[in-house]
Amino acid sequence: MIEADITEDAFLGGQLRLKQKRSGHRAGHDAILLAAATEARAGDRVVDLGAGIGTAGLALGRRVAGIRLSLVEIDPELAELARANAAANAIAAETIVLDVTADAQAFVAHGLVPDSVDSVLMNPPFNDPVRHRGSPDQARHIAHVATEETLHAWVHAARRILRSNGVLTLIWRADGIAEILAALSRGFGSLAILPVHGEAGRPAIRVLVRAIKGGRAPTRLLPGLMLNEESHVPKKEVTDILEGRAVLPLAEL
């Protein structure tokens, strides 16, 4: 990669500095919200599936010291940036170049054996190809556009590596909530769903979901998170989350 094609950007109010490609998929609020929704404790084995440059996993690693973090990414260039970002921020993490939809043997070859992980977080590609024109940039297209099988394949991978009662946290587009419920219907329960609204009076644009492998508790729909005031100014609670001073309720259940 040419240095001129790389930017260095601040996240978590400057607590995390990440290098990323100037073009293609760019890290943003979704990854930080995902990290803020993820529960973890020191000593937990945590896997960020589809980690990109490592934004969500490293944001979690900045908040919770002592986790055993693995960043899984299909694109070798993004994986290399994730590796460099972990080192530059002094956050211990292994980076694995792997297709999330690969079979169990491929995961085992990288040390991700069944029933071995405490927590998985993921931000899968979620744009519907029927309703969203794919980007001509191939890396951006892969990062954003889902096939009919994408979510099921990613959830299957998470279910396989999670231990019993392990936690999956994911972010997805809000109008795809039925797809999420269908994908999680096998092997997961105790769902908690947090709608995310861009502004008051508008439908949710994202949902954050926490699911337990083997959980049996009823599904809970939490009060929605409003990103902006009516004046379009970001709400203080959201600013606190994005700058690493607070977490979302899903991380405290």
Secondary structure, 3 states (H helix, E strand, C coil): CCHHHEEEEEEHHHCEEEEEECCCCCCCHHHHHHHHCCCCCCCCEEEEECCCCCHHHHHHHHHCCCCEEEEEECCHHHHHHHHHHHHHCCCCEEEEECCCCCCHHHHHHCCCCCCCEEEEEECCCCECCCCCCCCCCHHHHHHHECCCCHHHHHHHHHHHHEEEEEEEEEEEEHHHHHHHHHHHCCCEEEEEEEEEECCCCCCEEEEEEEEEECCCCCCEECCCEECECCCCCECHHHHHHHCCCCCCHHHHC
